[in-house]
């Protein structure tokens, strides 16, 4: 069966440390992998997109890696801040006809402790 | 200016009723989507429309019917509401790649 699993439901880290979130999938062949942030009571907000032929992408304090052999993506937030506390969702994009067909993981709720 | 807006934000109704949720995007995107987020926060795609044509229907009961009067609007009509329909419904739009999500509509069926 098809699965998208994010390593833990909740992750607590100290301010200033690097948070590493994991997304593993089985029985999918995504064209892209995306990461979103969701705050309570709000819709997801796009953070980063990485293509199947890319190994790593960076944006400010964020870094994402994509290993299609391991079927895994790692999402890093360096120098974490309390404002980074949120739920982070990975999403596989199968790029079916005319649409970005996103399948989401279960999310990891990150808490950065001051 | 709000990029993707939804109305209403909250919807409380009785089982068996019919209700609609409206979505509008002012981004000029070609594709719009409806997602359902359940009580465990799992987000699942329901429908996708590209230039007013339905291109995805991920095993959603036919009580749910999306309607797109034009490229900027995608409404969701739900017939004969059931308790299990209680969830947060998100509208989204995309041009290529990533998606912009609306603020969500929390539907509660009593």
Interface residues (C-beta under 8 A of the other chain):
Chain A: X32 X34 X41 X42 X43 X44 X45 X46 X49 X87 X89 X93 X96 X97 X98 X99 X100 X101 X102 X103 X104 X106 X107
Chain B: X4 X31 X33 X40 X41 X42 X43 X44 X45 X48 X50 X53 X55 X56 X90 X92 X94 X96 X97 X98 X99 X100 X101 X102 X103 X104
